[in-house]
């Protein structure tokens, strides 16, 4: 068992943290959403699925039907 005792947090700890977050909020920029361009099924080729993965997906038919 450890004899280490955590230091008592100050009463202003949470208020200080909230203030820090409020000052940082303008710096957090949300990037613009980029919609992916749909790809025609005829252009999708060369995709291989390992047999174990195919069996796993096949066994989960209730989620995909």
N, CA, C and O atoms as a MOPAC input file, in Angstrom:
PM7 MOZYME 1SCF
protein

 N      0.83200 1    -1.17400 1     0.00000 1
 C      0.00000 1     0.00000 1     0.00000 1
 C      0.87700 1     1.23900 1     0.00000 1
 O      1.89800 1     1.28800 1     0.68700 1
 N      0.48000 1     2.22600 1    -0.76400 1
 C      1.27600 1     3.43800 1    -0.89900 1
 C      0.92100 1     4.45100 1     0.17900 1
 O     -0.23600 1     4.56500 1     0.58600 1
 N      1.92800 1     5.18400 1     0.63300 1
 C      1.70100 1     6.24600 1     1.61100 1
 C      1.51200 1     7.59700 1     0.93400 1
 O      1.41000 1     8.62600 1     1.60200 1
 N      1.46500 1     7.58900 1    -0.40700 1
 C      1.32800 1     8.84100 1    -1.15200 1
 C     -0.08100 1     9.39700 1    -0.98100 1
 O     -1.06400 1     8.67800 1    -1.16500 1
 N     -0.17600 1    10.66200 1    -0.63300 1
 C     -1.46600 1    11.33000 1    -0.47200 1
 C     -1.56400 1    12.39500 1    -1.54700 1
 O     -0.67900 1    13.24000 1    -1.68000 1
 N     -2.64600 1    12.35000 1    -2.31600 1
 C     -2.84100 1    13.33000 1    -3.38400 1
 C     -3.03500 1    14.71000 1    -2.77400 1
 O     -3.70500 1    14.84500 1    -1.75000 1
 N     -2.45500 1    15.73700 1    -3.39300 1
 C     -2.63900 1    17.09300 1    -2.87100 1
 C     -4.09100 1    17.53000 1    -3.00900 1
 O     -4.78100 1    17.14100 1    -3.95100 1
 N     -4.54500 1    18.34400 1    -2.06000 1
 C     -5.90800 1    18.85200 1    -2.06900 1
 C     -6.03600 1    19.88900 1    -3.18500 1
 O     -5.23900 1    20.82200 1    -3.28100 1
 N     -7.05200 1    19.70600 1    -4.01800 1
 C     -7.26500 1    20.66200 1    -5.10500 1
 C     -7.80100 1    21.96900 1    -4.53300 1
 O     -8.55400 1    21.98800 1    -3.55900 1
 N     -7.39600 1    23.03700 1    -5.15900 1
 C     -7.86600 1    24.33700 1    -4.68700 1
 C     -9.32200 1    24.53600 1    -5.08000 1
 O     -9.81500 1    23.88000 1    -5.99800 1
 N     -9.99600 1    25.41800 1    -4.40300 1
 C    -11.40000 1    25.71100 1    -4.69100 1
 C    -11.56300 1    26.33500 1    -6.06700 1
 O    -12.62500 1    26.21500 1    -6.67800 1
 N    -10.53700 1    26.99200 1    -6.55500 1
 C    -10.63500 1    27.66300 1    -7.85300 1
 C    -10.21200 1    26.74800 1    -8.99000 1
 O    -10.18100 1    27.18900 1   -10.13900 1
 N     -9.88600 1    25.50100 1    -8.71700 1
 C     -9.40700 1    24.58300 1    -9.75800 1
 C    -10.36700 1    24.43300 1   -10.92200 1
 O     -9.96100 1    24.56600 1   -12.07600 1
 N    -11.64400 1    24.15400 1   -10.63900 1
 C    -12.62000 1    23.96200 1   -11.69700 1
 C    -12.89700 1    25.27300 1   -12.42000 1
 O    -12.99500 1    25.29500 1   -13.64700 1
 N    -13.02200 1    26.34700 1   -11.68500 1
 C    -13.27700 1    27.65000 1   -12.30100 1
 C    -12.11600 1    28.05100 1   -13.20600 1
 O    -12.31800 1    28.60600 1   -14.28600 1
 N    -10.91000 1    27.76600 1   -12.75500 1
 C     -9.72700 1    28.08700 1   -13.55400 1
 C     -9.70300 1    27.24700 1   -14.83200 1
 O     -9.39400 1    27.75700 1   -15.90900 1
 N    -10.02600 1    25.97100 1   -14.70900 1
 C    -10.06500 1    25.08900 1   -15.86600 1
 C    -11.12100 1    25.55000 1   -16.86900 1
 O    -10.86700 1    25.57600 1   -18.07300 1
 N    -12.31200 1    25.91700 1   -16.36800 1
 C    -13.36700 1    26.40200 1   -17.26200 1
 C    -12.94100 1    27.68400 1   -17.96300 1
 O    -13.24600 1    27.87600 1   -19.14000 1
 N    -12.24700 1    28.55600 1   -17.26000 1
 C    -11.75500 1    29.78400 1   -17.87600 1
 C    -10.73600 1    29.49800 1   -18.96000 1
 O    -10.75100 1    30.12800 1   -20.01800 1
 N     -9.84500 1    28.54400 1   -18.69700 1
 C     -8.85200 1    28.16100 1   -19.70200 1
 C     -9.54300 1    27.62000 1   -20.94600 1
 O     -9.16300 1    27.95300 1   -22.06900 1
 N    -10.55700 1    26.78800 1   -20.74600 1
 C    -11.29100 1    26.21500 1   -21.88200 1
 C    -12.01000 1    27.30600 1   -22.67300 1
 O    -12.02200 1    27.27600 1   -23.90400 1
 N    -12.60200 1    28.25700 1   -21.98000 1
 C    -13.31700 1    29.34100 1   -22.65000 1
 C    -12.37000 1    30.18500 1   -23.48900 1
 O    -12.73400 1    30.64100 1   -24.57300 1
 N    -11.15600 1    30.39300 1   -22.99100 1
 C    -10.18100 1    31.17000 1   -23.75600 1
 C     -9.67400 1    30.39400 1   -24.96800 1
 O     -9.31500 1    31.00200 1   -25.97600 1
 N     -9.63900 1    29.07000 1   -24.89200 1
 C     -9.13800 1    28.25800 1   -26.00100 1
 C    -10.20600 1    27.99500 1   -27.05900 1
 O     -9.86700 1    27.71800 1   -28.21000 1
 N    -11.48500 1    28.07400 1   -26.70200 1
 C    -12.57200 1    27.72400 1   -27.61900 1
 C    -12.47200 1    28.42400 1   -28.98000 1
 O    -12.69300 1    27.76900 1   -29.99800 1
 N    -12.15300 1    29.71000 1   -29.04500 1
 C    -12.05300 1    30.34500 1   -30.36400 1
 C    -10.94000 1    29.75500 1   -31.23800 1
 O    -10.97100 1    29.92300 1   -32.45700 1
 N     -9.97700 1    29.08100 1   -30.65000 1
 C     -8.87400 1    28.51200 1   -31.41400 1
 C     -9.23000 1    27.15600 1   -32.01500 1
 O     -8.51600 1    26.66300 1   -32.88900 1
 N    -10.32100 1    26.54900 1   -31.56100 1
 C    -10.72000 1    25.22900 1   -32.04700 1
 C    -11.66700 1    25.41600 1   -33.22500 1
 O    -12.85500 1    25.68500 1   -33.04600 1
 N    -11.14000 1    25.27300 1   -34.40100 1
 C    -11.91300 1    25.48200 1   -35.62100 1
 C    -12.41200 1    24.13500 1   -36.13600 1
 O    -11.65000 1    23.17200 1   -36.21800 1
 N    -13.67300 1    24.07700 1   -36.47600 1
 C    -14.24600 1    22.86400 1   -37.04600 1
 C    -14.04400 1    22.93500 1   -38.55700 1
 O    -14.49700 1    23.88300 1   -39.19900 1
 N    -13.36700 1    21.93800 1   -39.12800 1
 C    -13.14300 1    21.98300 1   -40.57800 1
 C    -14.45900 1    21.81700 1   -41.34400 1
 O    -15.39100 1    21.16900 1   -40.86700 1
 N    -14.51800 1    22.40400 1   -42.52000 1
 C    -15.70600 1    22.28700 1   -43.36300 1
 C    -15.86200 1    20.83900 1   -43.80500 1
 O    -14.88100 1    20.15300 1   -44.09000 1
 N    -17.10400 1    20.38800 1   -43.85700 1
 C    -17.35900 1    19.01600 1   -44.29700 1
 C    -17.14400 1    18.92100 1   -45.79900 1
 O    -17.57800 1    19.78000 1   -46.56500 1
 N    -16.47400 1    17.87100 1   -46.19300 1
 C    -16.25400 1    17.60600 1   -47.60800 1
 C    -17.03100 1    16.34600 1   -47.94900 1
 O    -16.73600 1    15.26400 1   -47.44000 1
 N    -18.01700 1    16.49200 1   -48.80700 1
 C    -18.83400 1    15.34000 1   -49.18200 1
 C    -18.05800 1    14.47700 1   -50.17400 1
 O    -17.56400 1    14.98300 1   -51.18100 1
 N    -17.94800 1    13.18100 1   -49.89500 1
 C    -17.24100 1    12.31400 1   -50.83400 1
 C    -18.02500 1    12.17300 1   -52.14300 1
 O    -19.25600 1    12.15100 1   -52.15000 1
 N    -17.30100 1    12.08200 1   -53.21600 1
 C    -17.91700 1    11.90500 1   -54.52600 1
 C    -18.28800 1    10.44400 1   -54.70300 1
 O    -17.44000 1     9.57200 1   -54.51400 1
 N    -19.54000 1    10.14900 1   -55.06300 1
 C    -19.93400 1     8.75700 1   -55.25800 1
 C    -19.12600 1     8.11600 1   -56.39500 1
 O    -18.77900 1     8.76600 1   -57.38200 1
 N    -18.84500 1     6.84100 1   -56.22500 1
 C    -18.09700 1     6.08900 1   -57.22700 1
 C    -19.04400 1     5.08200 1   -57.85600 1
 O    -19.78200 1     4.39000 1   -57.15400 1
 N    -19.02200 1     5.00100 1   -59.16000 1
 C    -19.86800 1     4.04300 1   -59.87300 1
 C    -19.41700 1     2.62400 1   -59.53600 1
 O    -18.21600 1     2.36100 1   -59.47900 1
 N    -20.35800 1     1.70400 1   -59.31100 1
 C    -19.97600 1     0.32100 1   -58.99800 1
 C    -19.08400 1    -0.30700 1   -60.06300 1
 O    -18.27300 1    -1.18100 1   -59.75400 1
 N    -19.22300 1     0.12200 1   -61.29500 1
 C    -18.39600 1    -0.45100 1   -62.36600 1
 C    -16.92300 1    -0.08300 1   -62.20900 1
 O    -16.05700 1    -0.73900 1   -62.78800 1
 N    -16.63600 1     0.94600 1   -61.44300 1
 C    -15.24600 1     1.36100 1   -61.24000 1
 C    -14.59200 1     0.66400 1   -60.03900 1
 O    -13.38300 1     0.77000 1   -59.83600 1
 N    -15.39600 1    -0.04100 1   -59.25300 1
 C    -14.85900 1    -0.73600 1   -58.08500 1
 C    -14.46600 1    -2.14000 1   -58.51700 1
 O    -15.32200 1    -2.96300 1   -58.84100 1
 N    -13.18100 1    -2.40200 1   -58.51800 1
 C    -12.69500 1    -3.73000 1   -58.89200 1
 C    -11.42900 1    -4.02400 1   -58.11700 1
 O    -10.78300 1    -3.11200 1   -57.60100 1
 N    -11.08000 1    -5.27200 1   -58.03500 1
 C     -9.85100 1    -5.65700 1   -57.35900 1
 C     -9.99400 1    -5.75100 1   -55.85100 1
 O     -8.99200 1    -5.83700 1   -55.14200 1
 N    -11.22700 1    -5.73600 1   -55.34500 1
 C    -11.44200 1    -5.84700 1   -53.91000 1
 C    -11.50200 1    -7.32400 1   -53.54900 1
 O    -12.28300 1    -8.08200 1   -54.12500 1
 N    -10.67700 1    -7.72500 1   -52.59800 1
 C    -10.70500 1    -9.11300 1   -52.15400 1
 C    -11.06300 1    -9.14700 1   -50.67000 1
 O    -10.64300 1    -8.29200 1   -49.89100 1
 N    -11.83600 1   -10.13900 1   -50.31000 1
 C    -12.26000 1   -10.30400 1   -48.92800 1
 C    -11.75100 1   -11.65700 1   -48.45100 1
 O    -12.04500 1   -12.67500 1   -49.07700 1
 N    -10.99100 1   -11.69400 1   -47.35300 1
 C    -10.51400 1   -12.97600 1   -46.83600 1
 C    -11.69400 1   -13.87400 1   -46.47000 1
 O    -12.71900 1   -13.37800 1   -46.00300 1
 N    -11.56600 1   -15.19200 1   -46.67600 1
 C    -12.66700 1   -16.11500 1   -46.39100 1
 C    -13.20300 1   -15.99300 1   -44.96000 1
 O    -14.41400 1   -16.08500 1   -44.75600 1
 N    -12.35000 1   -15.79300 1   -43.98800 1
 C    -12.81200 1   -15.67300 1   -42.60200 1
 C    -13.70800 1   -14.45000 1   -42.43300 1
 O    -14.70200 1   -14.50500 1   -41.70900 1
 N    -13.36800 1   -13.35800 1   -43.08900 1
 C    -14.18900 1   -12.15100 1   -42.99600 1
 C    -15.51000 1   -12.34500 1   -43.71800 1
 O    -16.54900 1   -11.88200 1   -43.24600 1
 N    -15.48200 1   -13.02100 1   -44.85200 1
 C    -16.70900 1   -13.26800 1   -45.59900 1
 C    -17.65000 1   -14.14700 1   -44.77800 1
 O    -18.85800 1   -13.91400 1   -44.76900 1
 N    -17.11100 1   -15.15200 1   -44.08900 1
 C    -17.94100 1   -16.01500 1   -43.24200 1
 C    -18.53800 1   -15.21500 1   -42.09200 1
 O    -19.70000 1   -15.41000 1   -41.73600 1
 N    -17.75500 1   -14.32400 1   -41.51600 1
 C    -18.24400 1   -13.50500 1   -40.41000 1
 C    -19.41000 1   -12.63600 1   -40.86300 1
 O    -20.43500 1   -12.56100 1   -40.18500 1
 N    -19.25500 1   -11.98900 1   -41.99300 1
 C    -20.31400 1   -11.11900 1   -42.51400 1
 C    -21.53300 1   -11.94800 1   -42.90000 1
 O    -22.66700 1   -11.53400 1   -42.65800 1
 N    -21.30700 1   -13.12500 1   -43.50300 1
 C    -22.41500 1   -13.97700 1   -43.89100 1
 C    -23.20800 1   -14.43600 1   -42.67600 1
 O    -24.42600 1   -14.59300 1   -42.75600 1
 N    -22.54300 1   -14.65000 1   -41.57000 1
 C    -23.20900 1   -15.10300 1   -40.34200 1
 C    -24.00500 1   -13.97500 1   -39.67900 1
 O    -24.79700 1   -14.24000 1   -38.77400 1
 N    -23.81600 1   -12.75000 1   -40.10000 1
 C    -24.50000 1   -11.60700 1   -39.49900 1
 C    -25.63200 1   -11.12500 1   -40.40900 1
 O    -25.89200 1    -9.92400 1   -40.47600 1
 N    -26.30500 1   -12.03500 1   -41.10600 1
 C    -27.30200 1   -11.63100 1   -42.09300 1
 C    -28.45400 1   -10.83100 1   -41.48500 1
 O    -29.06100 1   -10.01300 1   -42.17700 1
 N    -28.76200 1   -11.04700 1   -40.22200 1
 C    -29.87900 1   -10.30400 1   -39.64800 1
 C    -29.61200 1    -8.80500 1   -39.58100 1
 O    -30.55300 1    -8.02100 1   -39.45500 1
 N    -28.36300 1    -8.39400 1   -39.66100 1
 C    -28.04600 1    -6.96600 1   -39.62900 1
 C    -28.07900 1    -6.34200 1   -41.02000 1
 O    -28.24500 1    -5.12900 1   -41.14700 1
 N    -27.92400 1    -7.14600 1   -42.05300 1
 C    -27.82400 1    -6.57700 1   -43.39500 1
 C    -29.00700 1    -6.86800 1   -44.28000 1
 O    -29.07100 1    -6.35200 1   -45.39500 1
 N    -29.94700 1    -7.67300 1   -43.83100 1
 C    -31.08800 1    -8.03300 1   -44.69500 1
 C    -32.21800 1    -7.04900 1   -44.54700 1
 O    -33.25300 1    -7.19500 1   -45.19600 1

